[in-house]
Amino acid sequence: MLKIPWGGPFAGRGRWRGRLVFGRPGASAAAWAGSSRPTKGIAMTITYDVAGMTCGHCVASITAEVSKVEGVQAVQVDLKAGRVTVTSETPVDPGLVVVAVDAAGYAVTGLSS
């Protein structure tokens, strides 16, 4: 079992047993050495034209489905304009967003400028 050489609050106890902890809970040697996790960058926004939205339930359905797509941070639905704006920090495959909107029962008709 790995322990912090100087002993520390997480050394060999509870859920942290067997982990090497550096300075904060959950930080590991991999995190310090450069892990394979994507780095956070500038937020990207893509707006889709969606047909068939008529009410608040439409907004809730689309928001729920598109929010499930990996990498999506925020979803804004403009009912009046018929647009869905998706914000993410990493590139999101537009095809996955189209499938999510389709799963909610609506159709993407194009990308807005």
Backbone bond lengths (Angstrom), bond angles and torsions (degrees), N, CA, C in turn:
res aa  C-N    CA-C-N  psi(-1)  N-CA   C-N-CA  omega(-1)  CA-C   N-CA-C  phi
1 M - - - 1.448 - - 1.525 108.78 -
2 L 1.311 116.30 135.42 1.457 121.34 178.77 1.516 110.05 -83.50
3 K 1.285 116.54 137.21 1.464 121.36 176.47 1.513 108.88 -131.58
4 I 1.297 115.52 152.16 1.454 119.74 174.56 1.521 106.73 -68.01
5 P 1.329 117.10 128.50 1.456 119.30 -174.86 1.522 113.82 -57.20
6 W 1.321 118.01 -32.60 1.453 120.94 -178.79 1.521 112.44 -92.35
7 G 1.312 116.32 6.76 1.460 121.09 177.35 1.499 110.18 78.97
8 G 1.015 154.62 159.24 1.433 148.05 178.40 1.488 109.25 -176.74
9 P 1.270 117.93 173.40 1.464 120.56 -174.86 1.517 114.20 -65.43
10 F 1.332 118.23 -18.51 1.461 119.93 -176.55 1.525 112.77 -110.90
11 A 1.312 118.01 4.38 1.469 121.35 -174.26 1.523 110.92 -70.23
12 G 1.329 115.91 108.65 1.449 122.14 171.22 1.515 116.89 66.88
13 R 1.333 119.64 21.39 1.453 121.04 -178.91 1.519 111.11 -125.07
14 G 1.302 115.54 149.38 1.458 122.62 171.79 1.514 113.65 53.89
15 R 1.324 116.20 -142.00 1.457 120.93 -175.26 1.520 112.86 -70.45
16 W 1.319 117.99 -11.66 1.457 121.11 -179.09 1.516 111.58 -89.73
17 R 1.332 118.35 -1.25 1.459 122.28 -177.52 1.530 110.46 -55.45
18 G 1.310 115.58 132.30 1.450 120.78 176.58 1.516 114.96 84.42
19 R 1.311 118.04 -0.72 1.465 120.72 178.82 1.516 109.22 -105.45
20 L 1.289 115.53 145.73 1.445 120.26 173.78 1.519 106.60 -93.30
21 V 1.299 117.08 120.14 1.456 121.51 -173.38 1.522 109.72 -110.92
22 F 1.316 116.58 131.23 1.459 122.12 178.56 1.516 110.24 -115.62
23 G 1.274 118.49 100.28 1.453 122.14 169.40 1.508 118.00 77.22
24 R 1.318 119.91 -34.20 1.454 120.74 -178.90 1.524 109.19 -145.77
25 P 1.313 117.80 152.25 1.461 120.34 -179.55 1.516 111.67 -58.70
26 G 1.302 117.32 134.65 1.451 121.88 175.79 1.516 115.18 89.35
27 A 1.328 118.28 -14.27 1.463 119.71 178.70 1.513 107.87 -78.34
28 S 1.286 117.01 131.95 1.461 120.46 -178.33 1.514 109.74 -122.66
29 A 1.317 114.74 175.83 1.463 119.30 178.37 1.527 110.46 -60.79
30 A 1.357 117.14 -35.07 1.462 120.75 179.26 1.522 111.22 -63.95
31 A 1.324 116.88 -37.59 1.463 120.43 179.59 1.524 110.99 -65.16
32 W 1.312 115.97 -36.67 1.461 119.69 -179.91 1.514 111.85 -78.23
33 A 1.325 117.06 -29.99 1.455 120.82 -176.83 1.525 112.78 -85.88
34 G 1.326 117.16 -3.95 1.455 120.57 -179.19 1.514 109.67 98.11
35 S 1.288 116.71 91.41 1.458 120.85 -177.26 1.520 110.22 -83.46
36 S 1.327 115.67 179.42 1.460 120.48 -178.79 1.526 112.02 -88.36
37 R 1.328 117.83 5.57 1.466 120.39 178.66 1.521 109.89 -68.57
38 P 1.350 116.41 142.75 1.467 118.13 177.84 1.523 110.58 -67.68
39 T 1.296 116.09 144.54 1.456 119.89 178.35 1.525 109.43 -82.84
40 K 1.311 115.52 151.52 1.454 119.58 179.43 1.515 109.28 -78.27
41 G 1.301 115.43 139.33 1.454 119.77 -178.31 1.509 110.34 -133.78
42 I 1.272 115.16 -152.27 1.453 122.06 179.95 1.523 109.00 -78.82
43 A 1.310 116.71 138.20 1.468 120.93 -179.51 1.527 110.47 -66.15
44 M 1.335 115.42 138.64 1.463 122.51 177.44 1.518 108.48 -108.58
45 T 1.315 116.17 142.91 1.453 120.89 -179.71 1.521 109.75 -129.33
46 I 1.336 116.29 130.19 1.464 122.01 175.82 1.527 107.06 -127.72
47 T 1.326 116.70 134.53 1.463 121.43 179.69 1.525 109.37 -112.63
48 Y 1.333 115.07 130.30 1.462 122.84 -178.45 1.525 109.42 -112.21
49 D 1.340 116.99 141.39 1.463 121.51 171.46 1.524 106.64 -85.69
50 V 1.338 116.29 130.34 1.463 121.03 -177.32 1.524 109.05 -126.37
51 A 1.327 116.46 132.82 1.466 121.84 -179.92 1.526 110.20 -100.23
52 G 1.325 115.49 146.55 1.457 121.17 172.17 1.512 116.08 99.99
53 M 1.337 119.00 -1.46 1.470 120.77 179.78 1.523 109.44 -80.24
54 T 1.337 116.08 129.67 1.465 119.26 -178.09 1.524 114.17 -132.82
55 C 1.346 118.76 -14.04 1.470 119.12 -173.13 1.529 111.60 -151.56
56 G 1.311 115.57 -179.64 1.459 122.10 179.24 1.519 112.88 -64.00
57 H 1.329 117.11 -31.54 1.459 119.82 177.54 1.525 110.63 -65.11
58 C 1.313 116.58 -36.84 1.470 121.37 176.75 1.528 109.65 -60.08
59 V 1.316 116.25 -45.89 1.459 122.27 179.37 1.527 110.25 -59.54
60 A 1.336 116.55 -47.40 1.468 121.09 -178.75 1.526 111.63 -64.00
61 S 1.333 117.16 -41.49 1.467 121.28 -179.40 1.526 111.75 -63.71
62 I 1.315 116.11 -46.89 1.465 120.35 -179.36 1.523 110.23 -66.41
63 T 1.322 116.89 -43.52 1.465 120.52 179.33 1.519 110.85 -59.13
64 A 1.322 117.54 -44.71 1.465 121.82 -179.21 1.521 111.78 -63.61
65 E 1.321 117.77 -45.02 1.466 120.88 -177.39 1.528 112.41 -70.38
66 V 1.327 117.05 -45.10 1.465 120.07 -177.48 1.534 110.44 -69.48
67 S 1.314 117.67 -31.32 1.465 121.17 178.34 1.522 112.22 -64.02
68 K 1.315 117.54 -21.85 1.468 121.94 179.27 1.520 113.37 -76.43
69 V 1.325 117.44 -16.69 1.469 121.35 -178.91 1.529 108.42 -68.74
70 E 1.335 115.36 131.48 1.458 120.58 -177.77 1.523 111.54 -60.88
71 G 1.323 116.06 129.75 1.457 121.91 178.28 1.516 114.22 98.64
72 V 1.334 117.68 -16.21 1.463 120.84 -179.09 1.525 109.28 -75.10
73 Q 1.321 115.78 127.30 1.458 121.39 178.98 1.522 112.48 -99.21
74 A 1.317 116.58 -38.28 1.460 120.49 -176.86 1.523 110.07 -147.02
75 V 1.325 114.50 146.62 1.463 121.60 177.50 1.515 107.40 -130.52
76 Q 1.321 116.74 125.69 1.460 122.02 176.25 1.515 107.96 -120.85
77 V 1.332 115.83 125.90 1.460 120.93 -179.25 1.520 108.32 -111.68
78 D 1.335 115.88 122.99 1.460 122.16 176.13 1.528 106.64 -102.37
79 L 1.323 115.70 99.89 1.462 121.82 -175.45 1.522 111.88 -62.67
80 K 1.323 116.29 -44.44 1.466 121.24 -176.81 1.534 112.04 -63.45
81 A 1.333 116.01 -42.95 1.469 120.24 -178.33 1.527 112.29 -85.28
82 G 1.328 117.24 -14.50 1.458 120.47 -178.03 1.512 113.04 70.87
83 R 1.336 115.43 40.76 1.463 120.12 -176.70 1.519 111.57 -127.92
84 V 1.321 115.41 148.02 1.465 123.11 175.66 1.517 107.36 -123.58
85 T 1.326 117.08 123.01 1.455 122.43 179.34 1.519 108.81 -106.96
86 V 1.324 115.64 125.82 1.466 122.04 -178.06 1.524 108.45 -113.48
87 T 1.330 116.70 128.48 1.452 122.89 179.41 1.520 109.41 -115.05
88 S 1.344 116.16 136.06 1.455 121.44 178.66 1.523 109.62 -150.22
89 E 1.340 116.41 161.40 1.460 120.59 176.16 1.520 111.57 -95.38
90 T 1.325 116.59 -19.54 1.455 121.59 177.12 1.522 107.60 -120.05
91 P 1.314 118.16 156.23 1.463 119.52 179.99 1.527 111.74 -59.44
92 V 1.323 116.07 133.19 1.462 122.47 177.33 1.524 107.44 -111.65
93 D 1.317 116.00 132.85 1.466 121.42 179.79 1.526 108.94 -65.31
94 P 1.336 118.70 117.90 1.460 120.71 179.94 1.532 112.62 -57.87
95 G 1.321 116.81 -29.34 1.462 120.57 177.99 1.515 112.34 -62.36
96 L 1.334 116.87 -35.42 1.462 120.42 177.96 1.525 111.49 -68.66
97 V 1.326 116.25 -35.75 1.467 120.16 177.18 1.525 109.48 -67.90
98 V 1.324 117.57 -41.61 1.463 121.59 178.10 1.533 110.30 -60.65
99 V 1.331 116.99 -43.39 1.464 121.20 178.50 1.529 110.38 -63.70
100 A 1.332 118.03 -40.10 1.463 121.62 179.42 1.528 111.13 -65.03
101 V 1.327 117.04 -42.13 1.469 120.65 177.98 1.529 109.40 -65.04
102 D 1.319 116.95 -40.25 1.462 121.71 177.13 1.532 111.04 -62.75
103 A 1.332 117.09 -40.17 1.463 121.73 178.33 1.532 111.49 -63.16
104 A 1.338 115.53 -29.17 1.470 120.39 178.19 1.531 110.88 -78.65
105 G 1.344 117.08 -12.13 1.456 121.12 177.50 1.511 115.53 101.35
106 Y 1.334 116.89 20.05 1.460 121.25 -178.03 1.515 109.39 -129.11
107 A 1.326 116.90 172.39 1.463 120.62 -176.03 1.528 111.30 -125.26
108 V 1.334 115.49 132.38 1.460 120.65 173.28 1.519 106.63 -81.43
109 T 1.332 115.88 125.90 1.466 120.43 -178.80 1.517 112.81 -101.88
110 G 1.333 116.99 -9.06 1.454 119.93 179.00 1.509 111.92 162.83
111 L 1.322 115.00 -177.91 1.464 121.81 176.77 1.517 108.67 -102.55
112 S 1.314 115.85 140.22 1.474 120.15 177.20 1.512 109.15 -88.88
113 S 1.312 115.30 153.28 1.463 119.30 178.30 1.505 110.63 -95.09
